[in-house]
Amino acid sequence: MPVMNAQAPELAASLESLQASGIVCAPAGLGLIRVAGDDAASFLHTQLTNAVEDLKPGSARLAGYCSPKGRLLASFLMWRDAEGIVLQLSADIQAAVQKRLSMFVLRAKAKLADITPASAIVGVAGAGAADALAAANLPAPEAAFAVAEADGVTVIRLPDAAGQPRWQLVLPAERADAVRAALAGTLQASPQALWDWLEVQSGLPRIVAATQEQFVPQMINFELVGGVNFRKGCYPGQEIVARSQYRGTLKRRMWLVQGDGEVPAPAAEIYRPEDPGQPCGMIVNAAPAPQGGWAGLAELKIDAAGSALRLGSAEGPALATATLPYDVPLGEAAQAAG
């Protein structure tokens, strides 16, 4: 039986609400950068792992920002609004990433601005969420990463998590309480921790300060969830990312994992008991689980995924791998291990 975390009873009740009707909550830990100007798309196109020049209103994309060594400095959800292109990323790296990107604008007509203080993010999920949005006179786009806008509110359809549909709303901060109240008429207010758990269940990784420069995109399945375009032009680290894709040298992938006890921090190391001196993986993101214990996304050596795993040290708490909501090709490393 999983060890109960302190939030488990509240999360279990929220999970029941999610499955019965739906939930509304305020996701935390997110920052927003808007890139505006005539050259906003062409500038970002030269910096990010995904195509930006053909990003149209009505759709969102994942994208990464790499160091010259091909290691992720940030992961984004990006979309167009009326004033430019919005990059959503972890709040703890927002200022540093914005500063770094700004250094490369040079003569391009593009200006980066932190719009986090003026904005609010609301999350809704569950079978009744679409009806609740409609009752609040808001759209509920159906396809994953589809975007719709109404009355100054941007609604983004996120990939399903734990078998439930999800949407994210981005709106002016001063309107957030009223919109949440309108949605709470039919949806159950839920703690932010349940949203974090749903993010883990979706299999979408998020780079935070502790994991910057730890992963080539494929190590955390970023190309599998649509975050890398291998047909676009150059960007920092592009040669290394392409080499990892086409030379069959990838030896690490991301798995869904779960364990008991306290939720591990990002970058917490994972070990095999038979190899105590060398970590075989690292926590990417983790959250308390409604069933007790925690769930997380972890980057692991492919040949370690079927092994007994321990958190923090070879004698640490046990953790187990679980199934992601998408297929992960394991390639030659897994075949060699088998």
N, C-alpha and C positions, 0 to 999 in steps of 0.2 A: 504493500500500500504506500502511495506517496506520502511523504511527510507534509503536513499542512503548513502552508505559509500564513502569515498573519492576515493577509488579504483574501485568503481562499473563500471564506463564507460569503463575503460581499461579491467576489468574482463569480462564485457558483450561482448566486442569485441573478447576477447580470447575464450569465451565460444562458440561464433558463429564459430570461426575457428576450435575449437575442434570438433564441430558437423559436420562441412562441410568437413574438410580434416584431420586436426590433429594439435597438438602443440608439441613444444619442449621447455624445461625449465631446470633450475638448482635448484632442491630441496635444501632447506637450513635447517640448524639446526640439521644435522645428523653427527654422529661420527662412526668410524669404528675401531673395535679391531680385530686383527688376533691372533688366538690361534694356535701355531705350536708345533710340537713335536710328538713323538710316542704315547704319552698318551693324546693328545689333546681331542679326542672324548670321551674317557672313563672318563676323568676328568670333562668335561662339562656335561656328562650324569648324574653325581652325584650332579650337582649344579642346573640344569635348570628344568623347568616344562615339557619340551618335550624331547622325545628320541633323542639322538645325535649319539649313537654308530652305528645305522643303517642309518644315513644320508649319502646318496650316492651323488657323483658328478651328476649334472643334476637336482637336486631338492633343493628347499629352504623350510624353515619352520619358523614359529613363535615360540617363546619360551619366558618364563618369568623367572626372578630371584627374589626369594622371601626371605623375612626375616624369622627367625624361627617362627614368628607369622603368617606366610602365607600371608603376605602383599607384594605386588609387589614393588621391588626396581628398576626394569628395565623391559622393554619389548624389545625383539630383533626380527629382521629378520636375519636368519642365513643360511649360505650356505658354501660349500667347494670350495676352489680354489686350484691352483697348490701347494700352500705353507702351507695350513692349513684350519682352519675353521674361517670364518669371521662372526663377530657379529655386526650388524648395530643397533644403538640405538640413543637416543636423545643426541646431542652434549653436553648439559649442565650437563649431569650426567656421561659422558664417563670416565673422569679421575677417579672419585670416585669409579665407578663400576669396572673399570679395577684394581684399587688398591685393592678393597675388594676381587675380585675373585683371585688375585695373592696371597693373604694371605693364601688361602686354597689349593694352588698347592702342597705344602709340598714336598714329594719325587717324585711326578708324573713328567714324562718327558713332560712338557708342559710349553710354554713360551708365555706370552701375550705381544702384541706390539700395540701401537697406530699407525694405518696406515692412519689416517685421512689426515694429511698434504700432503702425497704423492699420495692421491687418489682424484678423482672427481666423482660426481654422476650426471647423466643426466636423466631427465624424458621425456618420449614421450607418447602420448596418442591420441586416435581418430581413425577413420575408416581408414585413410591413413597411420597410423604410421607403420604398418607392411611392407607396400611397401617402405616407406622411409628408414626403416632399411635395407631392402634387397638392395635398391639402393646404400646404403653406405657399402655394403658387410658385413652386420651384421645379425646375426640370429634373428628371432622373435618367440620364443617358444610359443606354443598355449595354453597349459594348465596352469591354475593358479599355481604359485609357481614353474613352470618349469624353469630351468636354462640352458643356452647355452653359450659357450665361443668361441670367434674367434679373433685371432690376438691381444691377451692380453686384450680384452674387455669382461666383463661378462655381459650378458643380462638376466634379471629376469622378467618373466611374472608376473605381479601383478594382484590381483583380479580387476574386472571391477569396475568402479566408475561412477555414473551418466549415466549408460548404455553404457559407452565407454571403450574399451580395453586400458590397460596401460602396459608399460614396463619401467624398470629401468636399466640404464647402469652404471657399475662401471669400471673405467679405470684410467690409470696413469694421474695425474693432468696435466702434460705437453701436453697431447694429447686432452684435453677436448675442447679447443677452435676449433680445427680442426674438431673434430667429430660433435660438435654442428653446426658448419658452414655447414658441409656436409648435416646434417639433415634439416637445415633451408632452404635448397634449395626447399624443398617440404612441410615442416611443418612451421607453424607460431610460431615465438618466443613468449613465453608467460611469464608473471610475476610469480614469485615463489608463490604468494598468490593463484593463480588458482590451483596449485598443492596441496597446503595445503587444499583448499576447496574439491578437489577430494579425498584426503586422508580421510577427514571427511565423505564424501558421501560413501566411501567404507565400513565404519563401523569398520575399524581397529584402535583400540586405541593405543596411544603411551604414555608411562610414561615419564614425565619430572620431573625436580627437585621439582616443587611445589606439585606434586601428588605422590611422593615416599611414600610408606608405608600407602597409603590411601585405597587401594583396595585389597581384595582377588580376584584372577583372574576372578572368575565367576561374580563378581559385574560389570565388564566391558566386559562381554561376551567373555572372552578370550578363554574359552574352545570351544565356538561355532565357532570361526574362526580358530580353529586348533592349538591353542597355548599351550594346556595341553594334556599330555598323561597319562591316569589313570592306564595304565598297566605297566608302567616302575617302576624302583626301587625308592628308597628314594632320596629325595633332601630336602634342607631346607624348612620347612613349609609344607611338603607333607601331614602330617596327618590332618592339618587344612583344606587344600584345598580339600582333599578327603572327610572329614566330611561334608563340605559345599555341596559337590556333592551328597552324598548318604543319608544324613539324612533329606533332605527336609527342611532345615532351612534357605535357601537363601531368603532374603527379599529385595534385591536390584538387579537391572539390569541396563544396559546401553541403552539409547535411543538416536536417532537423534533428535536434537532440533534446533529451529531457533528463531531469535528475531531481533529487530531493534536496531539502535544506534551503539555504539562502540563495537568492538569485545571483549568479556570477556576473562580474563586471565585464564589459567588452575588453578583449585582449587577454582575458584569463587563459592560461595555458592548459592543454589537455595532454595526458600521458598514457602510455601503455605500461602495465606493471612489469612486463618483461624487458622494458627499455627505460629504466628510471632516469637516466641521465640526459635524455633527449626528448623534448616535447614533440608530439605528433600532430598537434593542431592548436586551434585558438578559437575562443568564443568571439563571434561577430556581434550579435545582438542577443539579448535574453530578457525574459519577462516572467513574472509570477503566473502560474497556471491555475485555472479555476478548479481543477481536480486536486490541487495541492502540488507542492514542489514548484518546479519551473520548467519552461520550455525555451529553447534557444536555437539559433543558427550558428553552426560551427564549421570552420574551415579545417579539413583533416587531410592527412595523407591518404590517398585512395586505398593503399594496402592496409591502412589501420582501421578503416570504417567498420569492418566486421570483427574487430578485436574487442577484448575487454578494455574499457576506457575509464580513466580516472581524472578528476578535476583538480588542478593545482599542483599535484605531485603524483608519483606512482602509487602512493598510499592514500590518496585523497578520496572523496566521495565518488561512488560509481555514477556513470551516466550511460544512457543508451541511445542508439540512433533510431530515428523514426522516418516515415515516408514523407517526402516533399510532395506538393501538389502538381509537380511537373517531372518529366523524365530527365534523368541525368546520365548522359553517355560517359562511361568510365574509361573506355579506351584501352590502350595497351598496358598501362600500369596495372589495371585490375586483372587483365588476362594473365599477366606475368605473375601476379600475386596468387592467382588461382591455381 
